[in-house]
Amino acid sequence: MTVNIKRLCKITASKNMTVNVKGLGKITASKEVLNELVIAFSHSATFYMLDNWFKLAEREESRSNAIYDELSKVGYYDNL
């Protein structure tokens, strides 16, 4: 198996970016950390939904989507 190191570095090494999330303010982090926040907020939304806390579920899903949309705009998910 051949690994293209330049491509791998381009995918994994990313600069920080800032995302404005309603209720939290601006978050500056690497794209990888922001993606982890997308996953965490999504899981949190599911947890709240299962306990019938619909307003909290909606808030967490909104936060997840806001960060996801910003990562998508810069092409983060294009090569995964």
Stockholm file with secondary structure:
# STOCKHOLM 1.0

chainA/1-80         MTVNIKRLCKITASKNMTVNVKGLGKITASKEVLNELVIAFSHSATFYMLDNWFKLAEREESRSNAIYDELSKVGYYDNL
#=GR chainA/1-80 SS CCCCHHHHHHHHCCCEEEEEETTTEEEEEEHHHHHHHHHHHHHHHHHHHHTTCHHHHHHHHHHHHHHHHHHHHTTTTTTC
#=GC SS_cons        CCCCHHHHHHHHCCCEEEEEETTTEEEEEEHHHHHHHHHHHHHHHHHHHHTTCHHHHHHHHHHHHHHHHHHHHTTTTTTC
//
